[in-house]
Amino acid sequence: MRPHVFAILAALCTSLSACGLQPMYAGGASAPVAQGLAAIDVPPIPGRSGWLLRNALVERFEAGGTATPAFRLDVRIDDALEALGVLNDDTISRERRILRARYQLIELATGEILLDATSGADAGIDVVSSEYATIAAEQTALENLSKEVAERMATRVALALRERAEASSPGES
């Protein structure tokens, strides 16, 4: 590598480290965000889609361990399956599965709502001549959407917990 190219790369790396970006989970399991996620209780959510979403959330929150609940995540979901493509003979050729979640992160000690947000995702499904194949595709779409929505929710919750931790310790950065 040429010396001037190395110098440019070194300058870019130095400027990136000074931009204020920080890893969200810096500190591993002992980081405030990881401890906050481990301390979230997710009550049961009704229905199959609720069961799938809750399991995906618990899996993400407990990745760094478990702790005594300090927060509760209340979740209400809307799971819809709608026809998209209708053929001349009124048969459906394509469906769309939509999973939306409205959720609130509540601090148990104070009852304060720390986060009130929505998240959602949708997937297209081809309707084929085999009813079994179509039902299997609908179920697979629901499983995948549950994981995707849970990932988005976990990220938003982690950001809220990080902002809360930064606000409670303004001298550290």
C-alpha positions in Angstrom: 0.0 0.0 0.0 1.3 3.4 -0.8 2.2 5.7 2.1 -0.3 8.5 1.1 -3.2 6.0 0.9 -2.3 4.7 4.3 -2.3 8.2 5.7 -5.7 9.0 4.2 -7.2 5.8 5.6 -5.7 6.6 9.1 -7.2 10.1 9.0 -10.6 8.7 8.0 -10.5 6.1 10.8 -9.6 8.9 13.3 -12.4 11.1 12.1 -14.9 8.2 12.4 -14.0 7.5 16.0 -14.6 11.2 16.8 -18.1 11.4 15.3 -19.9 10.3 18.4 -21.1 6.9 17.2 -21.0 4.3 20.0 -21.9 0.6 20.0 -25.3 0.2 21.6 -24.3 -3.0 23.5 -20.8 -1.8 24.5 -19.9 -3.5 27.7 -21.6 -6.8 26.9 -24.1 -8.2 29.4 -23.1 -5.6 32.0 -24.1 -2.7 29.8 -27.1 -0.6 30.8 -28.9 -1.5 27.6 -28.3 -5.2 28.0 -29.4 -5.1 31.6 -32.5 -3.1 30.7 -33.5 -5.6 28.0 -33.0 -8.5 30.4 -35.3 -6.8 32.9 -38.3 -6.5 30.5 -41.4 -8.6 31.2 -43.5 -9.4 28.1 -47.0 -10.5 29.2 -48.8 -13.1 27.0 -50.2 -11.7 23.8 -53.5 -13.3 22.5 -53.6 -15.6 19.5 -51.1 -17.6 17.5 -49.5 -14.4 16.1 -49.2 -13.0 19.6 -47.6 -16.2 20.9 -45.0 -16.1 18.0 -44.3 -12.4 18.6 -43.9 -12.8 22.3 -41.5 -15.7 21.9 -39.4 -13.8 19.5 -39.3 -10.8 21.8 -38.4 -12.9 24.9 -35.7 -14.6 22.9 -34.1 -11.2 22.0 -34.5 -9.6 25.5 -33.1 -12.6 27.3 -30.1 -13.0 25.0 -27.8 -11.3 27.5 -29.4 -13.1 30.5 -32.3 -12.6 32.8 -33.0 -10.1 35.6 -35.8 -9.1 38.0 -38.4 -7.3 35.9 -38.1 -3.5 36.0 -40.1 -2.9 32.9 -43.2 -4.3 31.2 -43.8 -4.3 27.4 -47.5 -4.2 26.7 -48.3 -5.3 23.1 -51.4 -5.2 21.1 -51.3 -6.7 17.6 -53.3 -6.7 14.4 -52.8 -9.7 12.1 -54.5 -9.4 8.8 -54.6 -11.5 5.6 -56.0 -9.8 2.6 -56.5 -10.7 -1.0 -54.3 -8.8 -3.5 -54.7 -10.5 -6.8 -58.1 -11.6 -8.0 -58.5 -13.4 -11.3 -61.4 -13.2 -13.8 -63.1 -16.2 -12.2 -63.0 -14.4 -8.7 -60.3 -16.7 -7.4 -57.5 -15.2 -5.4 -54.0 -15.5 -6.8 -52.0 -13.5 -4.3 -52.5 -12.5 -0.6 -50.7 -10.1 1.7 -50.2 -10.9 5.4 -49.8 -7.8 7.5 -48.6 -7.9 11.1 -48.7 -4.6 13.1 -47.9 -4.1 16.8 -48.6 -1.2 19.0 -46.5 -1.4 22.1 -45.7 0.5 25.3 -42.6 0.1 27.5 -43.6 0.9 31.1 -41.3 1.3 34.0 -42.8 -0.9 36.8 -41.6 1.2 39.7 -43.2 4.5 38.5 -45.8 3.4 36.0 -44.2 5.9 33.5 -44.5 5.1 29.8 -41.0 5.2 28.4 -41.9 4.3 24.9 -45.2 4.3 22.9 -44.6 3.1 19.4 -45.8 0.9 16.5 -44.0 -1.5 14.3 -45.1 -3.7 11.5 -44.2 -5.7 8.4 -46.0 -7.4 5.6 -45.3 -10.2 3.2 -46.8 -11.3 -0.1 -48.0 -14.9 -0.5 -48.8 -16.7 -3.8 -52.0 -18.7 -3.6 -51.5 -22.0 -5.4 -53.8 -24.8 -6.3 -52.8 -26.8 -3.3 -54.7 -25.5 -0.2 -52.1 -27.2 2.1 -49.3 -25.3 0.3 -51.1 -22.0 0.6 -51.8 -22.5 4.4 -48.2 -23.5 4.9 -47.0 -20.3 3.1 -49.4 -18.2 5.2 -48.0 -19.8 8.4 -44.4 -19.4 7.3 -45.1 -15.7 6.5 -46.5 -15.2 10.0 -43.5 -16.8 11.6 -41.1 -14.6 9.6 -43.1 -11.5 10.2 -43.2 -12.1 13.9 -39.4 -12.3 13.9 -39.0 -9.2 11.8 -41.5 -7.2 13.9 -39.8 -8.4 17.2 -36.4 -7.4 15.8 -37.7 -3.9 15.0 -39.4 -3.6 18.4 -36.3 -4.8 20.3 -34.2 -2.2 18.5 -36.6 0.6 19.3 -36.8 -0.5 23.0 -33.0 -0.7 23.2 -32.7 2.8 21.8 -35.2 4.1 24.4 -33.2 2.3 27.2 -30.0 3.8 25.9 -31.4 7.3 25.8 -32.8 6.8 29.3 -29.4 5.6 30.6 -27.6 8.6 28.9 -30.1 11.0 30.4 -29.6 9.6 33.9 -25.8 9.9 33.6 -25.2 13.1 31.6 -21.5 13.4 32.7 -20.5 10.1 31.0 -19.9 9.8 27.3 
